[in-house]
């Protein structure tokens, strides 16, 4: 018996793929799932009623409609709570955990008036979209504003809108942009260890371990003593570490920046700089404070 194929597509308006049937004219669900991972069935549009009809499935075997498979295009069914979103899946970056291609980042807000509070910042930026986090950087000794801060939005569109214009905050023009310490996309990432910058002194190794375990198995957490506003987290899988590099994550209400850990021969000054210090000095503040003329 000559092998017969049926035409299957993920959506009605997409180009179909031919799937082989069995000798008895049925189609195995496993054959469909091999080309469309997660598939749980097939449906088709009736030429008579123009309504969608389901294909009968019994014990993992799909049975042809009454008039045979014909030349119809069959559409893949997915479980409703696990429907694939193809525009968010890339085979080359499948280890990217719980992330789409367009993700929000911390934005640095430059030129803040000394009187601007975090509530003022949140009230202002909430007009552009939902705000996840705001922070005004302050001197650890005096508590006075340093004239800049950070904001992060839930939606990419809100971030783009904010970055495309200047902002009048408390009577002063301010600029919003990505911090210059943001890691570039081409930086190599092969280590199982990641560098966690902008840590605060109240973050413990257990808290960091519990937080990062949501991404993969954690084998080690190290916080230098005396405290230097950064930590190292080591994963069992280097791909998990690679997927987190370049991210800004919220831990205990504070935004930390993840980057690949430097080789052991790199000196302490490089580590301190990557922790996000301001100017030439190295203070105790834990949020990214490195700001220069290029910001």
KOLTI-235525 format. One record per residue (C-alpha): x, y, z; residue in three letters; residue number from 1. Coordinates in steps of 0.2 Angstrom, whole numbers, always signed. Layout:
[[X; Y; Z]; "Ala"; NUM]
...
REM end
This chain:
[[+0; +0; +0]; "Unk"; 1]
[[+7; +17; -5]; "Unk"; 2]
[[+11; +28; +10]; "Unk"; 3]
[[-2; +42; +11]; "Unk"; 4]
[[+0; +59; +19]; "Unk"; 5]
[[-12; +72; +27]; "Unk"; 6]
[[-9; +90; +27]; "Unk"; 7]
[[-7; +98; +45]; "Unk"; 8]
[[-3; +116; +50]; "Unk"; 9]
[[-2; +125; +67]; "Unk"; 10]
[[-14; +138; +61]; "Unk"; 11]
[[-27; +138; +47]; "Unk"; 12]
[[-18; +152; +37]; "Unk"; 13]
[[-1; +144; +39]; "Unk"; 14]
[[+8; +133; +26]; "Unk"; 15]
[[+4; +115; +30]; "Unk"; 16]
[[+16; +101; +32]; "Unk"; 17]
[[+12; +83; +26]; "Unk"; 18]
[[+11; +70; +40]; "Unk"; 19]
[[+12; +51; +35]; "Unk"; 20]
[[-3; +40; +40]; "Unk"; 21]
[[-2; +22; +45]; "Unk"; 22]
[[-6; +7; +34]; "Unk"; 23]
[[-24; +7; +40]; "Unk"; 24]
[[-27; +25; +36]; "Unk"; 25]
[[-26; +31; +54]; "Unk"; 26]
[[-13; +44; +60]; "Unk"; 27]
[[-4; +42; +76]; "Unk"; 28]
[[-4; +57; +88]; "Unk"; 29]
[[+14; +54; +92]; "Unk"; 30]
[[+18; +56; +73]; "Unk"; 31]
[[+9; +73; +74]; "Unk"; 32]
[[+18; +78; +90]; "Unk"; 33]
[[+35; +74; +83]; "Unk"; 34]
[[+33; +89; +71]; "Unk"; 35]
[[+22; +99; +83]; "Unk"; 36]
[[+28; +96; +101]; "Unk"; 37]
[[+14; +97; +113]; "Unk"; 38]
[[+0; +93; +101]; "Unk"; 39]
[[-15; +84; +109]; "Unk"; 40]
[[-26; +82; +93]; "Unk"; 41]
[[-32; +89; +76]; "Unk"; 42]
[[-47; +99; +70]; "Unk"; 43]
[[-53; +104; +53]; "Unk"; 44]
[[-66; +116; +45]; "Unk"; 45]
[[-81; +107; +38]; "Unk"; 46]
[[-83; +111; +19]; "Unk"; 47]
[[-102; +110; +22]; "Unk"; 48]
[[-105; +120; +38]; "Unk"; 49]
[[-89; +130; +38]; "Unk"; 50]
[[-88; +126; +57]; "Unk"; 51]
[[-72; +118; +65]; "Unk"; 52]
[[-74; +99; +69]; "Unk"; 53]
[[-63; +89; +79]; "Unk"; 54]
[[-54; +73; +73]; "Unk"; 55]
[[-59; +57; +83]; "Unk"; 56]
[[-44; +52; +95]; "Unk"; 57]
[[-44; +35; +103]; "Unk"; 58]
[[-29; +28; +113]; "Unk"; 59]
[[-17; +40; +104]; "Unk"; 60]
[[-24; +36; +87]; "Unk"; 61]
[[-32; +49; +76]; "Unk"; 62]
[[-46; +42; +64]; "Unk"; 63]
[[-51; +50; +48]; "Unk"; 64]
[[-67; +59; +46]; "Unk"; 65]
[[-82; +49; +38]; "Unk"; 66]
[[-77; +54; +20]; "Unk"; 67]
[[-58; +51; +23]; "Unk"; 68]
[[-44; +63; +26]; "Unk"; 69]
[[-46; +71; +9]; "Unk"; 70]
[[-37; +86; +4]; "Unk"; 71]
[[-42; +96; +19]; "Unk"; 72]
[[-29; +106; +30]; "Unk"; 73]
[[-30; +99; +48]; "Unk"; 74]
[[-26; +111; +62]; "Unk"; 75]
[[-16; +106; +77]; "Unk"; 76]
[[-24; +107; +95]; "Unk"; 77]
[[-14; +111; +110]; "Unk"; 78]
[[-19; +110; +129]; "Unk"; 79]
[[-26; +128; +133]; "Unk"; 80]
[[-14; +130; +147]; "Unk"; 81]
[[+1; +125; +137]; "Unk"; 82]
[[-3; +133; +120]; "Unk"; 83]
[[+13; +137; +111]; "Unk"; 84]
[[+17; +155; +106]; "Unk"; 85]
[[+29; +153; +92]; "Unk"; 86]
[[+34; +171; +91]; "Unk"; 87]
[[+42; +169; +109]; "Unk"; 88]
[[+51; +152; +105]; "Unk"; 89]
[[+68; +152; +96]; "Unk"; 90]
[[+77; +135; +95]; "Unk"; 91]
[[+94; +143; +97]; "Unk"; 92]
[[+88; +151; +114]; "Unk"; 93]
[[+76; +138; +121]; "Unk"; 94]
[[+85; +139; +138]; "Unk"; 95]
[[+79; +156; +140]; "Unk"; 96]
[[+68; +154; +155]; "Unk"; 97]
[[+51; +162; +156]; "Unk"; 98]
[[+57; +176; +144]; "Unk"; 99]
[[+51; +183; +127]; "Unk"; 100]
[[+63; +192; +115]; "Unk"; 101]
[[+57; +209; +121]; "Unk"; 102]
[[+60; +211; +140]; "Unk"; 103]
[[+61; +226; +151]; "Unk"; 104]
[[+76; +232; +159]; "Unk"; 105]
[[+81; +245; +173]; "Unk"; 106]
[[+81; +262; +166]; "Unk"; 107]
[[+92; +275; +174]; "Unk"; 108]
[[+84; +292; +177]; "Unk"; 109]
[[+97; +306; +176]; "Unk"; 110]
[[+95; +324; +182]; "Unk"; 111]
[[+83; +322; +196]; "Unk"; 112]
[[+79; +336; +207]; "Unk"; 113]
[[+86; +334; +225]; "Unk"; 114]
[[+68; +335; +232]; "Unk"; 115]
[[+61; +321; +221]; "Unk"; 116]
[[+55; +306; +231]; "Unk"; 117]
[[+52; +288; +226]; "Unk"; 118]
[[+34; +291; +227]; "Unk"; 119]
[[+36; +306; +216]; "Unk"; 120]
[[+45; +295; +203]; "Unk"; 121]
[[+32; +281; +204]; "Unk"; 122]
[[+17; +294; +202]; "Unk"; 123]
[[+26; +302; +187]; "Unk"; 124]
[[+31; +286; +178]; "Unk"; 125]
[[+14; +277; +181]; "Unk"; 126]
[[+6; +288; +168]; "Unk"; 127]
[[+16; +278; +155]; "Unk"; 128]
[[+12; +260; +161]; "Unk"; 129]
[[+13; +249; +176]; "Unk"; 130]
[[+29; +251; +186]; "Unk"; 131]
[[+38; +237; +194]; "Unk"; 132]
[[+51; +246; +204]; "Unk"; 133]
[[+57; +264; +207]; "Unk"; 134]
[[+73; +269; +217]; "Unk"; 135]
[[+81; +286; +221]; "Unk"; 136]
[[+99; +284; +224]; "Unk"; 137]
[[+105; +292; +241]; "Unk"; 138]
[[+121; +295; +250]; "Unk"; 139]
[[+122; +281; +263]; "Unk"; 140]
[[+129; +293; +276]; "Unk"; 141]
[[+118; +309; +273]; "Unk"; 142]
[[+103; +301; +265]; "Unk"; 143]
[[+103; +315; +252]; "Unk"; 144]
[[+98; +311; +234]; "Unk"; 145]
[[+112; +309; +222]; "Unk"; 146]
[[+102; +316; +208]; "Unk"; 147]
[[+98; +300; +199]; "Unk"; 148]
[[+88; +285; +201]; "Unk"; 149]
[[+80; +269; +193]; "Unk"; 150]
[[+64; +264; +186]; "Unk"; 151]
[[+57; +248; +178]; "Unk"; 152]
[[+41; +244; +169]; "Unk"; 153]
[[+31; +228; +166]; "Unk"; 154]
[[+28; +231; +148]; "Unk"; 155]
[[+41; +233; +134]; "Unk"; 156]
[[+30; +246; +126]; "Unk"; 157]
[[+30; +257; +141]; "Unk"; 158]
[[+49; +256; +142]; "Unk"; 159]
[[+51; +261; +124]; "Unk"; 160]
[[+39; +276; +126]; "Unk"; 161]
[[+49; +283; +141]; "Unk"; 162]
[[+66; +281; +133]; "Unk"; 163]
[[+60; +290; +117]; "Unk"; 164]
[[+57; +307; +126]; "Unk"; 165]
[[+64; +319; +139]; "Unk"; 166]
[[+54; +321; +155]; "Unk"; 167]
[[+50; +336; +166]; "Unk"; 168]
[[+50; +330; +184]; "Unk"; 169]
[[+47; +342; +198]; "Unk"; 170]
[[+51; +357; +187]; "Unk"; 171]
[[+67; +349; +180]; "Unk"; 172]
[[+71; +340; +163]; "Unk"; 173]
[[+77; +322; +166]; "Unk"; 174]
[[+83; +309; +154]; "Unk"; 175]
[[+79; +290; +155]; "Unk"; 176]
[[+90; +277; +146]; "Unk"; 177]
[[+98; +260; +149]; "Unk"; 178]
[[+113; +261; +161]; "Unk"; 179]
[[+130; +260; +152]; "Unk"; 180]
[[+134; +245; +162]; "Unk"; 181]
[[+121; +234; +154]; "Unk"; 182]
[[+129; +219; +147]; "Unk"; 183]
[[+130; +218; +128]; "Unk"; 184]
[[+121; +203; +119]; "Unk"; 185]
[[+137; +197; +111]; "Unk"; 186]
[[+147; +195; +127]; "Unk"; 187]
[[+152; +177; +129]; "Unk"; 188]
[[+143; +167; +143]; "Unk"; 189]
[[+150; +149; +146]; "Unk"; 190]
[[+152; +148; +165]; "Unk"; 191]
[[+141; +140; +177]; "Unk"; 192]
[[+144; +154; +189]; "Unk"; 193]
[[+135; +171; +188]; "Unk"; 194]
[[+140; +188; +195]; "Unk"; 195]
[[+126; +196; +205]; "Unk"; 196]
[[+129; +215; +206]; "Unk"; 197]
[[+120; +228; +216]; "Unk"; 198]
[[+116; +217; +231]; "Unk"; 199]
[[+111; +225; +248]; "Unk"; 200]
[[+119; +220; +264]; "Unk"; 201]
[[+103; +212; +271]; "Unk"; 202]
[[+103; +199; +257]; "Unk"; 203]
[[+108; +182; +264]; "Unk"; 204]
[[+116; +167; +255]; "Unk"; 205]
[[+100; +157; +259]; "Unk"; 206]
[[+89; +170; +252]; "Unk"; 207]
[[+99; +171; +236]; "Unk"; 208]
[[+99; +152; +235]; "Unk"; 209]
[[+80; +151; +237]; "Unk"; 210]
[[+77; +165; +224]; "Unk"; 211]
[[+89; +158; +210]; "Unk"; 212]
[[+82; +140; +213]; "Unk"; 213]
[[+67; +145; +203]; "Unk"; 214]
[[+78; +145; +187]; "Unk"; 215]
[[+88; +129; +190]; "Unk"; 216]
[[+98; +119; +203]; "Unk"; 217]
[[+110; +130; +213]; "Unk"; 218]
[[+126; +122; +219]; "Unk"; 219]
[[+134; +137; +228]; "Unk"; 220]
[[+131; +154; +234]; "Unk"; 221]
[[+145; +165; +239]; "Unk"; 222]
[[+144; +183; +247]; "Unk"; 223]
[[+162; +191; +250]; "Unk"; 224]
[[+166; +197; +267]; "Unk"; 225]
[[+168; +211; +271]; "Unk"; 226]
[[+152; +215; +261]; "Unk"; 227]
[[+156; +222; +244]; "Unk"; 228]
[[+138; +224; +236]; "Unk"; 229]
[[+140; +208; +225]; "Unk"; 230]
[[+138; +189; +226]; "Unk"; 231]
[[+142; +174; +215]; "Unk"; 232]
[[+129; +161; +212]; "Unk"; 233]
[[+134; +144; +204]; "Unk"; 234]
[[+122; +133; +194]; "Unk"; 235]
[[+123; +115; +190]; "Unk"; 236]
[[+119; +119; +172]; "Unk"; 237]
[[+129; +131; +162]; "Unk"; 238]
[[+114; +135; +151]; "Unk"; 239]
[[+104; +141; +165]; "Unk"; 240]
[[+118; +153; +170]; "Unk"; 241]
[[+120; +159; +152]; "Unk"; 242]
[[+101; +162; +151]; "Unk"; 243]
[[+102; +174; +166]; "Unk"; 244]
[[+117; +184; +160]; "Unk"; 245]
[[+112; +202; +156]; "Unk"; 246]
[[+96; +201; +166]; "Unk"; 247]
[[+90; +213; +179]; "Unk"; 248]
[[+80; +204; +193]; "Unk"; 249]
[[+70; +210; +208]; "Unk"; 250]
[[+76; +202; +225]; "Unk"; 251]
[[+68; +209; +241]; "Unk"; 252]
[[+62; +224; +231]; "Unk"; 253]
[[+79; +229; +225]; "Unk"; 254]
[[+85; +227; +207]; "Unk"; 255]
[[+101; +216; +205]; "Unk"; 256]
[[+111; +214; +188]; "Unk"; 257]
[[+116; +197; +183]; "Unk"; 258]
[[+132; +195; +172]; "Unk"; 259]
[[+144; +181; +168]; "Unk"; 260]
[[+158; +179; +182]; "Unk"; 261]
[[+175; +184; +177]; "Unk"; 262]
[[+190; +172; +177]; "Unk"; 263]
[[+198; +170; +194]; "Unk"; 264]
[[+214; +180; +188]; "Unk"; 265]
[[+204; +196; +186]; "Unk"; 266]
[[+207; +208; +200]; "Unk"; 267]
[[+195; +215; +214]; "Unk"; 268]
[[+194; +232; +206]; "Unk"; 269]
[[+186; +225; +191]; "Unk"; 270]
[[+173; +216; +202]; "Unk"; 271]
[[+170; +231; +211]; "Unk"; 272]
[[+167; +241; +195]; "Unk"; 273]
[[+155; +228; +189]; "Unk"; 274]
[[+145; +229; +205]; "Unk"; 275]
[[+140; +247; +200]; "Unk"; 276]
[[+150; +260; +209]; "Unk"; 277]
[[+149; +278; +206]; "Unk"; 278]
[[+164; +288; +200]; "Unk"; 279]
[[+182; +283; +206]; "Unk"; 280]
[[+177; +279; +224]; "Unk"; 281]
[[+170; +263; +230]; "Unk"; 282]
[[+155; +266; +242]; "Unk"; 283]
[[+144; +253; +251]; "Unk"; 284]
[[+128; +257; +241]; "Unk"; 285]
[[+121; +241; +233]; "Unk"; 286]
[[+112; +248; +218]; "Unk"; 287]
[[+120; +251; +201]; "Unk"; 288]
[[+128; +268; +204]; "Unk"; 289]
[[+141; +269; +190]; "Unk"; 290]
[[+136; +285; +180]; "Unk"; 291]
[[+148; +294; +168]; "Unk"; 292]
[[+147; +306; +154]; "Unk"; 293]
[[+141; +292; +142]; "Unk"; 294]
[[+125; +290; +151]; "Unk"; 295]
REM end
